[in-house]
Amino acid sequence: MTAFLSSKIRPPPILNSVDKITREKEYKPQSRCHIVCQETWSSRRHVIANGGVALVSVLAFNCGFRPLVAWAGDEAIEQEENDESLVGAFKSLFDPNEKTKSGRVLPKAYLNSAREVVKTLRESLKEDPNDMAKFRRTADAAKESIREYLGSWRGQPTVVNEESYVVIEKAIRSLARFYSEAGPSAPLPEQVKLEIISNLDTADKFL
């Protein structure tokens, strides 16, 4: 009987219990909250990292894109201005008329002829008469330009009332009247010379 009780009633295996508890502590699964918190923090770090990269990319793109847009806009404006200048040059080339300094629109052929008269006649009047070679050369150029001018534009309705036409005709008549009275080889008086030059300066303002 005593042997039977001793075999039935044995103290619990403490070592086994301790080992079981130790194993449970070692292999106890982590709580769901801990896992979720770790996953959430990891996701946030990923989002922040990706967001930072995206923000830097956008800023870099904008900073580089804006100067490119401004440069492209400047290039377009410059090209447009060049095109307008080119069109204007073609129009001016084939346009028979031209705007004068006073704002009048007159035939280009008349303006070129009138300007040549003003230029050559002024040079001949300012030339030293003692230098016969230069004086003769400038006088001949003035005569030729006056002859062409009168042959093309004398009495033309399109220009006869223009200020430039009136004063140029006045200068030519003063010169012709003096030489018809004093002779073709007479020296031109200073007073007559200044009067003609004044008329030429007035004509130049309207050409």
C-alpha positions in Angstrom: 0.0 0.0 0.0 2.8 2.3 1.0 4.6 1.5 -2.2 1.5 2.1 -4.3 0.9 5.6 -2.7 4.5 6.5 -3.2 4.2 5.6 -6.8 1.0 7.4 -7.3 1.7 10.5 -5.3 4.9 12.0 -6.7 5.9 15.6 -6.5 5.4 17.6 -9.9 8.4 17.7 -12.1 9.7 21.2 -11.3 12.5 21.1 -13.9 10.0 20.4 -16.7 7.8 23.2 -15.5 10.7 25.6 -15.4 11.8 24.6 -18.9 8.3 25.0 -20.2 8.1 28.5 -18.7 11.5 29.4 -20.1 10.6 28.2 -23.6 7.3 30.1 -23.4 9.2 33.3 -22.5 11.7 32.7 -25.3 9.2 32.0 -28.0 6.3 34.2 -26.8 5.0 35.9 -30.0 5.1 39.7 -30.1 2.0 41.6 -29.4 -0.1 42.8 -32.4 0.3 46.4 -31.3 4.0 46.2 -31.4 4.1 44.7 -34.9 1.5 47.3 -36.2 3.4 50.2 -34.7 6.7 49.0 -36.3 5.0 48.5 -39.7 3.3 52.0 -39.4 6.6 53.7 -38.6 8.4 51.9 -41.4 5.6 53.0 -43.8 5.9 56.6 -42.6 9.6 56.6 -43.1 9.1 55.2 -46.6 6.5 57.9 -47.4 8.7 60.7 -46.0 11.7 59.4 -47.9 9.8 59.1 -51.2 8.1 62.5 -50.6 11.4 64.2 -49.9 12.9 62.8 -53.1 9.8 63.8 -55.1 9.8 67.3 -53.6 13.5 67.8 -54.4 12.8 66.5 -57.9 10.0 69.0 -58.4 12.0 71.9 -57.1 15.0 71.0 -59.3 12.7 70.6 -62.3 11.0 74.0 -61.7 14.2 75.8 -61.0 15.7 74.4 -64.2 12.5 74.7 -66.2 11.7 78.3 -65.6 15.0 79.7 -67.1 14.4 77.4 -70.1 10.9 78.8 -70.5 12.2 82.4 -70.2 15.0 81.6 -72.7 12.6 80.1 -75.1 10.3 83.1 -74.8 13.1 85.5 -75.5 14.2 83.5 -78.5 10.6 83.5 -79.9 10.4 87.3 -79.4 13.8 87.9 -81.0 12.8 85.7 -83.9 9.6 87.5 -84.3 11.4 90.9 -84.3 13.9 89.6 -86.9 11.0 88.4 -89.1 9.3 91.8 -88.8 12.5 93.6 -89.7 13.0 91.3 -92.7 9.4 91.9 -93.9 9.9 95.7 -93.4 13.1 95.6 -95.4 11.4 93.8 -98.3 8.5 96.3 -98.2 10.9 99.2 -98.2 12.8 97.7 -101.1 9.8 97.4 -103.3 7.8 100.3 -102.1 8.1 103.3 -104.5 7.4 105.8 -101.8 9.4 106.8 -98.7 8.6 108.7 -95.5 10.6 112.0 -95.1 12.1 113.5 -92.0 9.0 115.7 -91.7 6.7 112.7 -92.0 5.6 113.2 -95.6 5.3 110.2 -97.9 6.9 111.1 -101.3 8.3 109.2 -104.3 11.6 107.5 -103.4 13.0 108.5 -106.8 12.3 112.2 -106.1 13.8 112.1 -102.7 17.0 110.4 -104.0 17.3 113.0 -106.8 16.6 116.0 -104.5 19.1 114.7 -101.9 21.8 114.4 -104.5 21.2 118.0 -105.6 21.5 119.2 -102.0 24.7 117.2 -101.4 26.6 118.1 -104.6 25.6 121.7 -104.7 26.6 122.3 -101.1 30.0 120.6 -101.7 30.6 122.8 -104.8 29.7 126.0 -102.9 32.0 125.1 -100.0 34.9 124.1 -102.2 38.0 126.4 -102.4 37.9 128.1 -105.8 41.6 128.5 -105.7 41.9 124.7 -106.1 40.7 124.6 -109.7 40.8 120.8 -110.0 38.6 120.1 -107.0 36.4 123.1 -107.7 35.8 122.0 -111.3 35.0 118.4 -110.2 32.5 119.4 -107.6 30.9 122.0 -109.9 30.5 119.4 -112.7 28.9 117.0 -110.2 26.4 119.7 -109.1 25.5 120.6 -112.7 24.8 117.0 -113.5 22.6 116.4 -110.5 20.7 119.6 -111.1 20.1 118.7 -114.8 18.8 115.2 -113.9 16.6 116.7 -111.1 15.0 119.3 -113.3 14.6 116.9 -116.2 12.6 114.4 -114.0 10.7 116.6 -111.5 10.2 120.1 -112.8 6.5 120.9 -112.5 5.5 117.4 -111.4 2.1 117.6 -109.6 3.2 115.0 -107.0 6.0 117.2 -105.6 5.6 120.7 -106.9 3.9 121.9 -103.7 6.4 120.2 -101.4 8.6 122.5 -99.2 11.7 120.7 -100.4 10.8 121.3 -104.0 10.1 125.0 -103.5 13.4 125.8 -101.7 15.5 123.7 -104.0 14.0 125.5 -107.0 14.7 128.8 -105.2 18.4 127.9 -104.7 18.8 126.8 -108.3 17.2 130.0 -109.6 19.5 132.2 -107.4 22.5 130.4 -108.7 21.3 130.6 -112.4 20.4 134.3 -112.1 23.8 135.2 -110.7 25.8 133.5 -113.5 23.5 134.8 -116.2 24.2 138.3 -115.0 27.8 138.1 -113.9 29.0 135.5 -116.4 29.8 131.8 -116.1 33.4 132.3 -114.7 32.5 135.1 -112.2 33.4 134.2 -108.5 30.3 133.7 -106.4 29.8 136.4 -103.8 29.7 135.2 -100.2 26.2 136.7 -99.6 24.7 134.7 -102.6 26.6 131.6 -101.5 25.2 131.8 -97.9 21.7 132.4 -99.2 21.9 129.3 -101.4 23.3 127.2 -98.6 20.5 128.3 -96.3 18.0 127.1 -98.9 19.7 123.8 -99.2 19.7 123.3 -95.4 16.0 124.1 -95.3 15.3 121.5 -98.1 17.4 118.9 -96.3 15.0 119.1 -93.3 12.0 118.1 -95.5 13.8 115.3 -97.3 
